[in-house]
Amino acid sequence: MSEKDPHRYDDIIDLPRFVSKGRKHMSNYDRAAQFAPFDALTGYDEAIEETGRTTDEKVMLGENEIVMLDQKFQILRAHIKERPAVTLTYFVPDLYKEGGSYKKEEVIVKRIDMSQHVLISDDNRRYDLDYIVCADSDLFIDIDL
């Protein structure tokens, strides 16, 4: 019998399908699951998703904006005993790729440490002054900045 012989399975083609008397019939779902493809490229989907994720570029402030922010930090330091509320917009560098994202958050200022160049909130979170791009507070309303 050769491979091209169209009658090579004639002797078994019409035999009844074997059904076990000792085992329960497997459902189509379970049968499909045992032959489901495995993830040959572990992490591939995550890598594709990470590549498609966008980040923002860090904005470089001009000299006037830096001076204005510095004045705002000096005002906050002068009112530190009042625990002033301030809305910060700051840059958060991305851990995995170039760039990052901007966040806006209202905090209560506990301290501004100029030696470490950080603003410390009442819940002890630290904000690097170099990454803060905007600071808004009611303290700044009456002051010409």
Buried (B, 14 or more C-beta within 10 A) or exposed (E): EEEEEEEEEEEEEEEEEEEEEEEEEEEEEEEEEEEEEEEEEEEEEEEEEEEEEEBEEBEEBEEEEEEBBEEBBEBBBEEEEEEBBBEBBBBBEEEEEEEBEBEEEEBEBBBBEEEEEBBBBEEEEEBBBEBBBBBBBEBBEEEEE
